[in-house]
Amino acid sequence: MLALAGCSDPSDVEKIGGCGGIHFPDSARVVAHDSEMPGLSDEIVEVVAELPRADLDAFKTKSNLGQFQTGVPSDWKSQYWQGYRAADLLRADADNEHYSDWDGKNGRQVVVHDNGGDKNTVFARGLC
């Protein structure tokens, strides 16, 4: 199931807040989202959103995201967010930064792509 949105089903955006602690500001424009339950109690929620550059630091702070690293891990480029039109943005290391954490039960992966100008595309994945 893949949903592209001009207006989005808020359930996946809300789910990624609970399953990953990723909190998008009201200014974010969700362009794609998906969720699945690959195991009996596991859930994966993915959201791709455009975010004004002015709101990026607040997004990182509210989501309690730590230090980002330059680029995108190679396995993420081929495994995550592949059903979305914006997935091509993951191939450019120069314009991307990523963050990941895992506590043994829950995890999250976030890529921020610099679109230039005043926008970023955020790829977020919550696992719980």
MARKE-452922 format. One record per residue (C-alpha): x, y, z; residue number from 0; residue in one letter. Coordinates in Angstrom, 1 decimal, m for minus. Example, Ala and Ser with C-alpha at 12.3 -4.5 7.8 and 13.67 -1.06 7.14 Angstrom:
2
<site xx="12.3" yy="m4.5" zz="7.8" num="0" residu="A"/>
<site xx="13.7" yy="m1.1" zz="7.1" num="1" residu="S"/>
This chain:
128
<site xx="0.0" yy="0.0" zz="0.0" num="0" residu="M"/>
<site xx="1.4" yy="3.4" zz="m1.0" num="1" residu="L"/>
<site xx="m0.5" yy="6.6" zz="m0.7" num="2" residu="A"/>
<site xx="0.5" yy="9.8" zz="m2.3" num="3" residu="L"/>
<site xx="m1.0" yy="12.8" zz="m0.8" num="4" residu="A"/>
<site xx="m1.8" yy="16.4" zz="m1.5" num="5" residu="G"/>
<site xx="m3.8" yy="16.0" zz="1.6" num="6" residu="C"/>
<site xx="m2.8" yy="13.0" zz="3.7" num="7" residu="S"/>
<site xx="m4.3" yy="10.4" zz="5.8" num="8" residu="D"/>
<site xx="m3.2" yy="11.7" zz="9.2" num="9" residu="P"/>
<site xx="m3.0" yy="8.2" zz="10.7" num="10" residu="S"/>
<site xx="0.5" yy="7.4" zz="9.3" num="11" residu="D"/>
<site xx="1.8" yy="10.9" zz="10.3" num="12" residu="V"/>
<site xx="0.4" yy="10.3" zz="13.8" num="13" residu="E"/>
<site xx="1.7" yy="6.7" zz="13.9" num="14" residu="K"/>
<site xx="5.3" yy="7.8" zz="13.2" num="15" residu="I"/>
<site xx="5.1" yy="10.1" zz="16.2" num="16" residu="G"/>
<site xx="4.3" yy="7.1" zz="18.4" num="17" residu="G"/>
<site xx="6.3" yy="4.6" zz="16.5" num="18" residu="C"/>
<site xx="9.6" yy="6.4" zz="16.2" num="19" residu="G"/>
<site xx="9.1" yy="9.6" zz="18.0" num="20" residu="G"/>
<site xx="9.2" yy="11.6" zz="14.8" num="21" residu="I"/>
<site xx="7.1" yy="14.8" zz="15.0" num="22" residu="H"/>
<site xx="6.4" yy="16.8" zz="11.9" num="23" residu="F"/>
<site xx="5.4" yy="20.5" zz="12.3" num="24" residu="P"/>
<site xx="2.2" yy="21.8" zz="10.8" num="25" residu="D"/>
<site xx="4.2" yy="23.4" zz="8.0" num="26" residu="S"/>
<site xx="5.2" yy="20.0" zz="6.6" num="27" residu="A"/>
<site xx="3.6" yy="18.8" zz="3.4" num="28" residu="R"/>
<site xx="3.3" yy="15.1" zz="3.3" num="29" residu="V"/>
<site xx="4.0" yy="13.8" zz="m0.2" num="30" residu="V"/>
<site xx="3.9" yy="10.0" zz="0.6" num="31" residu="A"/>
<site xx="3.3" yy="7.7" zz="3.5" num="32" residu="H"/>
<site xx="2.9" yy="4.0" zz="4.2" num="33" residu="D"/>
<site xx="2.7" yy="1.5" zz="7.1" num="34" residu="S"/>
<site xx="3.0" yy="m2.2" zz="7.3" num="35" residu="E"/>
<site xx="3.1" yy="m4.9" zz="10.0" num="36" residu="M"/>
<site xx="5.8" yy="m7.4" zz="8.8" num="37" residu="P"/>
<site xx="5.7" yy="m9.4" zz="12.1" num="38" residu="G"/>
<site xx="3.2" yy="m10.3" zz="14.7" num="39" residu="L"/>
<site xx="3.9" yy="m7.2" zz="16.8" num="40" residu="S"/>
<site xx="6.2" yy="m5.2" zz="14.6" num="41" residu="D"/>
<site xx="5.2" yy="m2.1" zz="12.7" num="42" residu="E"/>
<site xx="7.0" yy="0.0" zz="10.2" num="43" residu="I"/>
<site xx="5.8" yy="3.5" zz="9.3" num="44" residu="V"/>
<site xx="7.3" yy="5.6" zz="6.5" num="45" residu="E"/>
<site xx="6.6" yy="9.2" zz="5.8" num="46" residu="V"/>
<site xx="8.1" yy="11.5" zz="3.1" num="47" residu="V"/>
<site xx="7.4" yy="15.2" zz="3.6" num="48" residu="A"/>
<site xx="8.6" yy="18.6" zz="2.3" num="49" residu="E"/>
<site xx="9.6" yy="20.9" zz="5.1" num="50" residu="L"/>
<site xx="10.4" yy="24.6" zz="5.0" num="51" residu="P"/>
<site xx="14.1" yy="25.1" zz="5.8" num="52" residu="R"/>
<site xx="13.1" yy="27.5" zz="8.6" num="53" residu="A"/>
<site xx="11.4" yy="24.7" zz="10.5" num="54" residu="D"/>
<site xx="14.1" yy="22.0" zz="10.1" num="55" residu="L"/>
<site xx="15.9" yy="22.7" zz="13.4" num="56" residu="D"/>
<site xx="12.6" yy="22.7" zz="15.3" num="57" residu="A"/>
<site xx="11.7" yy="19.4" zz="13.7" num="58" residu="F"/>
<site xx="15.0" yy="17.8" zz="14.8" num="59" residu="K"/>
<site xx="14.6" yy="19.2" zz="18.3" num="60" residu="T"/>
<site xx="11.0" yy="18.2" zz="18.8" num="61" residu="K"/>
<site xx="11.8" yy="14.7" zz="17.4" num="62" residu="S"/>
<site xx="14.8" yy="14.5" zz="19.7" num="63" residu="N"/>
<site xx="17.1" yy="13.6" zz="16.8" num="64" residu="L"/>
<site xx="20.8" yy="13.5" zz="17.6" num="65" residu="G"/>
<site xx="23.9" yy="14.2" zz="15.5" num="66" residu="Q"/>
<site xx="23.3" yy="13.7" zz="11.7" num="67" residu="F"/>
<site xx="25.9" yy="12.2" zz="9.5" num="68" residu="Q"/>
<site xx="26.7" yy="13.2" zz="5.9" num="69" residu="T"/>
<site xx="25.2" yy="11.2" zz="3.0" num="70" residu="G"/>
<site xx="22.9" yy="8.1" zz="3.0" num="71" residu="V"/>
<site xx="24.0" yy="4.6" zz="3.9" num="72" residu="P"/>
<site xx="24.1" yy="2.5" zz="0.8" num="73" residu="S"/>
<site xx="21.7" yy="m0.1" zz="2.1" num="74" residu="D"/>
<site xx="19.1" yy="2.6" zz="2.8" num="75" residu="W"/>
<site xx="19.4" yy="3.8" zz="m0.9" num="76" residu="K"/>
<site xx="18.3" yy="0.4" zz="m2.1" num="77" residu="S"/>
<site xx="16.0" yy="m0.8" zz="0.7" num="78" residu="Q"/>
<site xx="14.0" yy="2.1" zz="2.1" num="79" residu="Y"/>
<site xx="11.5" yy="4.5" zz="0.6" num="80" residu="W"/>
<site xx="11.8" yy="2.9" zz="m2.8" num="81" residu="Q"/>
<site xx="8.2" yy="3.0" zz="m3.8" num="82" residu="G"/>
<site xx="8.1" yy="6.8" zz="m3.7" num="83" residu="Y"/>
<site xx="8.8" yy="9.2" zz="m6.6" num="84" residu="R"/>
<site xx="11.1" yy="11.2" zz="m4.4" num="85" residu="A"/>
<site xx="13.4" yy="8.2" zz="m3.8" num="86" residu="A"/>
<site xx="15.8" yy="9.4" zz="m6.4" num="87" residu="D"/>
<site xx="16.8" yy="12.2" zz="m4.0" num="88" residu="L"/>
<site xx="18.5" yy="9.6" zz="m1.8" num="89" residu="L"/>
<site xx="21.2" yy="8.9" zz="m4.4" num="90" residu="R"/>
<site xx="22.9" yy="12.2" zz="m3.9" num="91" residu="A"/>
<site xx="25.3" yy="12.1" zz="m0.9" num="92" residu="D"/>
<site xx="26.3" yy="15.8" zz="m1.2" num="93" residu="A"/>
<site xx="22.8" yy="17.1" zz="m0.5" num="94" residu="D"/>
<site xx="21.8" yy="14.5" zz="2.2" num="95" residu="N"/>
<site xx="22.3" yy="13.9" zz="5.8" num="96" residu="E"/>
<site xx="21.0" yy="11.0" zz="7.9" num="97" residu="H"/>
<site xx="20.3" yy="9.9" zz="11.5" num="98" residu="Y"/>
<site xx="19.5" yy="6.5" zz="13.0" num="99" residu="S"/>
<site xx="18.9" yy="5.0" zz="16.4" num="100" residu="D"/>
<site xx="17.8" yy="1.7" zz="17.7" num="101" residu="W"/>
<site xx="17.2" yy="0.7" zz="21.3" num="102" residu="D"/>
<site xx="16.7" yy="m3.0" zz="20.7" num="103" residu="G"/>
<site xx="12.9" yy="m2.7" zz="20.4" num="104" residu="K"/>
<site xx="12.2" yy="0.6" zz="18.6" num="105" residu="N"/>
<site xx="14.1" yy="2.5" zz="16.0" num="106" residu="G"/>
<site xx="14.0" yy="5.3" zz="13.5" num="107" residu="R"/>
<site xx="15.8" yy="6.4" zz="10.4" num="108" residu="Q"/>
<site xx="15.7" yy="9.9" zz="9.0" num="109" residu="V"/>
<site xx="17.2" yy="11.4" zz="5.9" num="110" residu="V"/>
<site xx="17.1" yy="15.1" zz="5.2" num="111" residu="V"/>
<site xx="17.6" yy="16.1" zz="1.6" num="112" residu="H"/>
<site xx="18.5" yy="19.8" zz="0.8" num="113" residu="D"/>
<site xx="16.3" yy="20.8" zz="m2.1" num="114" residu="N"/>
<site xx="18.0" yy="24.1" zz="m2.4" num="115" residu="G"/>
<site xx="16.1" yy="27.3" zz="m1.9" num="116" residu="G"/>
<site xx="13.9" yy="27.2" zz="1.3" num="117" residu="D"/>
<site xx="12.8" yy="23.5" zz="1.3" num="118" residu="K"/>
<site xx="14.0" yy="20.1" zz="2.4" num="119" residu="N"/>
<site xx="12.6" yy="16.7" zz="1.8" num="120" residu="T"/>
<site xx="12.5" yy="14.5" zz="4.9" num="121" residu="V"/>
<site xx="12.4" yy="10.7" zz="4.6" num="122" residu="F"/>
<site xx="11.4" yy="9.3" zz="8.0" num="123" residu="A"/>
<site xx="11.0" yy="5.6" zz="9.0" num="124" residu="R"/>
<site xx="9.8" yy="4.5" zz="12.4" num="125" residu="G"/>
<site xx="10.1" yy="0.9" zz="13.6" num="126" residu="L"/>
<site xx="8.3" yy="m0.5" zz="16.7" num="127" residu="C"/>
